[in-house]
Amino acid sequence: MLPELRPASACRCAPRHEQSRAQASRLAPETLIAELQLELDQAVLHRPIVPDWELDAHTPPLLTDSAKVPSIVRNLVRNAVKFTARGNVRIHVSYDHASATHRIEVADTGPGIPPDVLPYIFQRFYRGSQSGAGSGFGLFIVKRFTELLGGTIGVESELGHGTRFVVTVPPLSAEAQQVLPPGAVPLGAVPQAEVDV
């Protein structure tokens, strides 16, 4: 069993006004998964890794930056695949109606991250492994984009049992929602027909 999720340091430090820099649009979770599923399936084609995609029923579209969220998930999935020799990579997208927050979880059955390394993984140019490809920029981007969206990122890892990242994406601030195109539905406003009562 993995230990309790540890939040990344200063994960909610981006001021809400910075969210308005994002290009706000609706992003259907099905579209997010479909875009990334083909890429992941190709990456694990000849490897003993099973991709596991889960989308909770009635997860509404994200009203967010439709470029940043896929980039966040793509970087987390690429890391999971890179460090998993065999087993599975699980991507789970859900929605908490009480907080109007989307939750994206990427977990793997890789070797895990040593506890003394965890505090550094979100630093720019930090590479967890000196062997193999990678610039050490991916997790820095994940954290920065998550902060710009007003979200949080946490990580838990246990040596020999894998790693799990959890990203939360809240509704955009009121000022960010003002840049939405006419007719866009705010994140928390789910049409009644889409909600199972």
ZATIRO-318890 format. One record per residue (C-alpha): residue in three letters; x, z, y; residue number from 0. Coordinates in steps of 0.05 Angstrom, whole numbers, plus 5000, padded with zeros to 4 digits. Example, Ala and Ser with C-alpha at 12.3 -4.5 7.8 and 13.67 -1.06 7.14 Angstrom:
<recs>
<rec bamar="ALA" px="5246" pz="5156" py="4910" fivex="0"/>
<rec bamar="SER" px="5273" pz="5143" py="4979" fivex="1"/>
</recs>
This chain:
<recs>
<rec bamar="MET" px="5000" pz="5000" py="5000" fivex="0"/>
<rec bamar="LEU" px="5026" pz="4982" py="5068" fivex="1"/>
<rec bamar="PRO" px="5036" pz="5037" py="5120" fivex="2"/>
<rec bamar="GLU" px="4991" pz="5045" py="5181" fivex="3"/>
<rec bamar="LEU" px="4991" pz="4988" py="5231" fivex="4"/>
<rec bamar="ARG" px="5042" pz="4998" py="5286" fivex="5"/>
<rec bamar="PRO" px="5026" pz="4968" py="5354" fivex="6"/>
<rec bamar="ALA" px="5079" pz="4926" py="5387" fivex="7"/>
<rec bamar="SER" px="5109" pz="4961" py="5447" fivex="8"/>
<rec bamar="ALA" px="5072" pz="4946" py="5511" fivex="9"/>
<rec bamar="CYS" px="5023" pz="4900" py="5477" fivex="10"/>
<rec bamar="ARG" px="4969" pz="4904" py="5530" fivex="11"/>
<rec bamar="CYS" px="5015" pz="4899" py="5590" fivex="12"/>
<rec bamar="ALA" px="4992" pz="4833" py="5618" fivex="13"/>
<rec bamar="PRO" px="4948" pz="4844" py="5679" fivex="14"/>
<rec bamar="ARG" px="4878" pz="4818" py="5670" fivex="15"/>
<rec bamar="HIS" px="4887" pz="4771" py="5729" fivex="16"/>
<rec bamar="GLU" px="4941" pz="4733" py="5689" fivex="17"/>
<rec bamar="GLN" px="4887" pz="4713" py="5640" fivex="18"/>
<rec bamar="SER" px="4859" pz="4666" py="5692" fivex="19"/>
<rec bamar="ARG" px="4920" pz="4623" py="5683" fivex="20"/>
<rec bamar="ALA" px="4893" pz="4606" py="5614" fivex="21"/>
<rec bamar="GLN" px="4853" pz="4543" py="5604" fivex="22"/>
<rec bamar="ALA" px="4788" pz="4574" py="5581" fivex="23"/>
<rec bamar="SER" px="4747" pz="4537" py="5529" fivex="24"/>
<rec bamar="ARG" px="4706" pz="4550" py="5467" fivex="25"/>
<rec bamar="LEU" px="4746" pz="4550" py="5403" fivex="26"/>
<rec bamar="ALA" px="4705" pz="4551" py="5339" fivex="27"/>
<rec bamar="PRO" px="4740" pz="4593" py="5286" fivex="28"/>
<rec bamar="GLU" px="4725" pz="4538" py="5235" fivex="29"/>
<rec bamar="THR" px="4763" pz="4489" py="5278" fivex="30"/>
<rec bamar="LEU" px="4822" pz="4537" py="5285" fivex="31"/>
<rec bamar="ILE" px="4826" pz="4545" py="5210" fivex="32"/>
<rec bamar="ALA" px="4817" pz="4471" py="5195" fivex="33"/>
<rec bamar="GLU" px="4872" pz="4452" py="5243" fivex="34"/>
<rec bamar="LEU" px="4921" pz="4500" py="5212" fivex="35"/>
<rec bamar="GLN" px="4899" pz="4495" py="5139" fivex="36"/>
<rec bamar="LEU" px="4926" pz="4425" py="5128" fivex="37"/>
<rec bamar="GLU" px="4993" pz="4445" py="5158" fivex="38"/>
<rec bamar="LEU" px="4999" pz="4507" py="5114" fivex="39"/>
<rec bamar="ASP" px="4976" pz="4471" py="5052" fivex="40"/>
<rec bamar="GLN" px="5031" pz="4419" py="5063" fivex="41"/>
<rec bamar="ALA" px="5083" pz="4473" py="5075" fivex="42"/>
<rec bamar="VAL" px="5069" pz="4507" py="5008" fivex="43"/>
<rec bamar="LEU" px="5055" pz="4444" py="4968" fivex="44"/>
<rec bamar="HIS" px="5113" pz="4451" py="4920" fivex="45"/>
<rec bamar="ARG" px="5123" pz="4526" py="4925" fivex="46"/>
<rec bamar="PRO" px="5091" pz="4583" py="4886" fivex="47"/>
<rec bamar="ILE" px="5052" pz="4607" py="4947" fivex="48"/>
<rec bamar="VAL" px="4976" pz="4610" py="4949" fivex="49"/>
<rec bamar="PRO" px="4945" pz="4604" py="5019" fivex="50"/>
<rec bamar="ASP" px="4883" pz="4647" py="5026" fivex="51"/>
<rec bamar="TRP" px="4838" pz="4631" py="5086" fivex="52"/>
<rec bamar="GLU" px="4780" pz="4678" py="5102" fivex="53"/>
<rec bamar="LEU" px="4729" pz="4672" py="5157" fivex="54"/>
<rec bamar="ASP" px="4676" pz="4726" py="5163" fivex="55"/>
<rec bamar="ALA" px="4605" pz="4700" py="5166" fivex="56"/>
<rec bamar="HIS" px="4575" pz="4696" py="5235" fivex="57"/>
<rec bamar="THR" px="4642" pz="4697" py="5271" fivex="58"/>
<rec bamar="PRO" px="4625" pz="4666" py="5339" fivex="59"/>
<rec bamar="PRO" px="4670" pz="4618" py="5377" fivex="60"/>
<rec bamar="LEU" px="4727" pz="4647" py="5417" fivex="61"/>
<rec bamar="LEU" px="4722" pz="4637" py="5491" fivex="62"/>
<rec bamar="THR" px="4796" pz="4634" py="5503" fivex="63"/>
<rec bamar="ASP" px="4856" pz="4589" py="5515" fivex="64"/>
<rec bamar="SER" px="4847" pz="4538" py="5460" fivex="65"/>
<rec bamar="ALA" px="4922" pz="4523" py="5460" fivex="66"/>
<rec bamar="LYS" px="4950" pz="4594" py="5458" fivex="67"/>
<rec bamar="VAL" px="4908" pz="4621" py="5400" fivex="68"/>
<rec bamar="PRO" px="4927" pz="4565" py="5351" fivex="69"/>
<rec bamar="SER" px="5000" pz="4574" py="5372" fivex="70"/>
<rec bamar="ILE" px="4996" pz="4649" py="5358" fivex="71"/>
<rec bamar="VAL" px="4967" pz="4637" py="5288" fivex="72"/>
<rec bamar="ARG" px="5014" pz="4579" py="5273" fivex="73"/>
<rec bamar="ASN" px="5076" pz="4620" py="5289" fivex="74"/>
<rec bamar="LEU" px="5052" pz="4679" py="5247" fivex="75"/>
<rec bamar="VAL" px="5034" pz="4634" py="5188" fivex="76"/>
<rec bamar="ARG" px="5101" pz="4596" py="5192" fivex="77"/>
<rec bamar="ASN" px="5138" pz="4662" py="5190" fivex="78"/>
<rec bamar="ALA" px="5097" pz="4686" py="5131" fivex="79"/>
<rec bamar="VAL" px="5112" pz="4622" py="5093" fivex="80"/>
<rec bamar="LYS" px="5185" pz="4623" py="5112" fivex="81"/>
<rec bamar="PHE" px="5196" pz="4693" py="5085" fivex="82"/>
<rec bamar="THR" px="5151" pz="4690" py="5023" fivex="83"/>
<rec bamar="ALA" px="5184" pz="4662" py="4961" fivex="84"/>
<rec bamar="ARG" px="5122" pz="4670" py="4918" fivex="85"/>
<rec bamar="GLY" px="5054" pz="4703" py="4922" fivex="86"/>
<rec bamar="ASN" px="5005" pz="4691" py="4977" fivex="87"/>
<rec bamar="VAL" px="4995" pz="4684" py="5051" fivex="88"/>
<rec bamar="ARG" px="4928" pz="4709" py="5075" fivex="89"/>
<rec bamar="ILE" px="4895" pz="4690" py="5141" fivex="90"/>
<rec bamar="HIS" px="4832" pz="4728" py="5158" fivex="91"/>
<rec bamar="VAL" px="4790" pz="4716" py="5221" fivex="92"/>
<rec bamar="SER" px="4735" pz="4766" py="5238" fivex="93"/>
<rec bamar="TYR" px="4695" pz="4791" py="5297" fivex="94"/>
<rec bamar="ASP" px="4677" pz="4861" py="5320" fivex="95"/>
<rec bamar="HIS" px="4609" pz="4856" py="5354" fivex="96"/>
<rec bamar="ALA" px="4615" pz="4926" py="5385" fivex="97"/>
<rec bamar="SER" px="4678" pz="4908" py="5424" fivex="98"/>
<rec bamar="ALA" px="4665" pz="4833" py="5427" fivex="99"/>
<rec bamar="THR" px="4736" pz="4824" py="5401" fivex="100"/>
<rec bamar="HIS" px="4762" pz="4773" py="5351" fivex="101"/>
<rec bamar="ARG" px="4813" pz="4798" py="5300" fivex="102"/>
<rec bamar="ILE" px="4863" pz="4751" py="5267" fivex="103"/>
<rec bamar="GLU" px="4903" pz="4779" py="5209" fivex="104"/>
<rec bamar="VAL" px="4962" pz="4744" py="5176" fivex="105"/>
<rec bamar="ALA" px="4991" pz="4779" py="5115" fivex="106"/>
<rec bamar="ASP" px="5042" pz="4759" py="5063" fivex="107"/>
<rec bamar="THR" px="5073" pz="4783" py="4998" fivex="108"/>
<rec bamar="GLY" px="5144" pz="4771" py="5022" fivex="109"/>
<rec bamar="PRO" px="5202" pz="4820" py="5021" fivex="110"/>
<rec bamar="GLY" px="5177" pz="4861" py="5081" fivex="111"/>
<rec bamar="ILE" px="5214" pz="4879" py="5145" fivex="112"/>
<rec bamar="PRO" px="5263" pz="4937" py="5145" fivex="113"/>
<rec bamar="PRO" px="5238" pz="4996" py="5188" fivex="114"/>
<rec bamar="ASP" px="5301" pz="4993" py="5231" fivex="115"/>
<rec bamar="VAL" px="5287" pz="4920" py="5247" fivex="116"/>
<rec bamar="LEU" px="5213" pz="4927" py="5266" fivex="117"/>
<rec bamar="PRO" px="5225" pz="4950" py="5338" fivex="118"/>
<rec bamar="TYR" px="5264" pz="4885" py="5353" fivex="119"/>
<rec bamar="ILE" px="5222" pz="4830" py="5321" fivex="120"/>
<rec bamar="PHE" px="5184" pz="4812" py="5385" fivex="121"/>
<rec bamar="GLN" px="5247" pz="4806" py="5427" fivex="122"/>
<rec bamar="ARG" px="5266" pz="4737" py="5451" fivex="123"/>
<rec bamar="PHE" px="5318" pz="4703" py="5406" fivex="124"/>
<rec bamar="TYR" px="5317" pz="4759" py="5355" fivex="125"/>
<rec bamar="ARG" px="5323" pz="4731" py="5285" fivex="126"/>
<rec bamar="GLY" px="5305" pz="4775" py="5226" fivex="127"/>
<rec bamar="SER" px="5349" pz="4734" py="5181" fivex="128"/>
<rec bamar="GLN" px="5414" pz="4702" py="5202" fivex="129"/>
<rec bamar="SER" px="5406" pz="4651" py="5146" fivex="130"/>
<rec bamar="GLY" px="5357" pz="4594" py="5149" fivex="131"/>
<rec bamar="ALA" px="5323" pz="4558" py="5206" fivex="132"/>
<rec bamar="GLY" px="5292" pz="4590" py="5266" fivex="133"/>
<rec bamar="SER" px="5308" pz="4604" py="5338" fivex="134"/>
<rec bamar="GLY" px="5282" pz="4675" py="5342" fivex="135"/>
<rec bamar="PHE" px="5230" pz="4652" py="5393" fivex="136"/>
<rec bamar="GLY" px="5167" pz="4650" py="5350" fivex="137"/>
<rec bamar="LEU" px="5147" pz="4724" py="5350" fivex="138"/>
<rec bamar="PHE" px="5166" pz="4730" py="5423" fivex="139"/>
<rec bamar="ILE" px="5117" pz="4674" py="5438" fivex="140"/>
<rec bamar="VAL" px="5064" pz="4706" py="5394" fivex="141"/>
<rec bamar="LYS" px="5069" pz="4772" py="5432" fivex="142"/>
<rec bamar="ARG" px="5072" pz="4740" py="5501" fivex="143"/>
<rec bamar="PHE" px="5012" pz="4694" py="5489" fivex="144"/>
<rec bamar="THR" px="4973" pz="4753" py="5460" fivex="145"/>
<rec bamar="GLU" px="4988" pz="4794" py="5522" fivex="146"/>
<rec bamar="LEU" px="4968" pz="4736" py="5568" fivex="147"/>
<rec bamar="LEU" px="4901" pz="4734" py="5532" fivex="148"/>
<rec bamar="GLY" px="4893" pz="4810" py="5543" fivex="149"/>
<rec bamar="GLY" px="4899" pz="4823" py="5469" fivex="150"/>
<rec bamar="THR" px="4940" pz="4866" py="5423" fivex="151"/>
<rec bamar="ILE" px="4987" pz="4854" py="5366" fivex="152"/>
<rec bamar="GLY" px="5006" pz="4903" py="5312" fivex="153"/>
<rec bamar="VAL" px="5050" pz="4898" py="5251" fivex="154"/>
<rec bamar="GLU" px="5058" pz="4937" py="5187" fivex="155"/>
<rec bamar="SER" px="5109" pz="4923" py="5134" fivex="156"/>
<rec bamar="GLU" px="5136" pz="4955" py="5071" fivex="157"/>
<rec bamar="LEU" px="5199" pz="4932" py="5037" fivex="158"/>
<rec bamar="GLY" px="5183" pz="4895" py="4973" fivex="159"/>
<rec bamar="HIS" px="5108" pz="4892" py="4989" fivex="160"/>
<rec bamar="GLY" px="5100" pz="4845" py="5048" fivex="161"/>
<rec bamar="THR" px="5081" pz="4845" py="5121" fivex="162"/>
<rec bamar="ARG" px="5016" pz="4843" py="5158" fivex="163"/>
<rec bamar="PHE" px="5006" pz="4823" py="5231" fivex="164"/>
<rec bamar="VAL" px="4939" pz="4837" py="5266" fivex="165"/>
<rec bamar="VAL" px="4922" pz="4803" py="5332" fivex="166"/>
<rec bamar="THR" px="4861" pz="4821" py="5372" fivex="167"/>
<rec bamar="VAL" px="4833" pz="4773" py="5424" fivex="168"/>
<rec bamar="PRO" px="4782" pz="4804" py="5472" fivex="169"/>
<rec bamar="PRO" px="4733" pz="4768" py="5517" fivex="170"/>
<rec bamar="LEU" px="4765" pz="4736" py="5577" fivex="171"/>
<rec bamar="SER" px="4760" pz="4775" py="5642" fivex="172"/>
<rec bamar="ALA" px="4705" pz="4758" py="5692" fivex="173"/>
<rec bamar="GLU" px="4754" pz="4720" py="5736" fivex="174"/>
<rec bamar="ALA" px="4780" pz="4679" py="5677" fivex="175"/>
<rec bamar="GLN" px="4709" pz="4663" py="5657" fivex="176"/>
<rec bamar="GLN" px="4697" pz="4635" py="5727" fivex="177"/>
<rec bamar="VAL" px="4743" pz="4577" py="5710" fivex="178"/>
<rec bamar="LEU" px="4700" pz="4557" py="5651" fivex="179"/>
<rec bamar="PRO" px="4665" pz="4490" py="5652" fivex="180"/>
<rec bamar="PRO" px="4591" pz="4491" py="5666" fivex="181"/>
<rec bamar="GLY" px="4550" pz="4508" py="5605" fivex="182"/>
<rec bamar="ALA" px="4604" pz="4547" py="5568" fivex="183"/>
<rec bamar="VAL" px="4579" pz="4610" py="5535" fivex="184"/>
<rec bamar="PRO" px="4619" pz="4674" py="5548" fivex="185"/>
<rec bamar="LEU" px="4650" pz="4704" py="5485" fivex="186"/>
<rec bamar="GLY" px="4604" pz="4764" py="5480" fivex="187"/>
<rec bamar="ALA" px="4541" pz="4722" py="5490" fivex="188"/>
<rec bamar="VAL" px="4525" pz="4696" py="5421" fivex="189"/>
<rec bamar="PRO" px="4460" pz="4656" py="5418" fivex="190"/>
<rec bamar="GLN" px="4407" pz="4693" py="5376" fivex="191"/>
<rec bamar="ALA" px="4403" pz="4637" py="5326" fivex="192"/>
<rec bamar="GLU" px="4476" pz="4650" py="5307" fivex="193"/>
<rec bamar="VAL" px="4467" pz="4724" py="5295" fivex="194"/>
<rec bamar="ASP" px="4442" pz="4749" py="5228" fivex="195"/>
<rec bamar="VAL" px="4396" pz="4808" py="5240" fivex="196"/>
</recs>
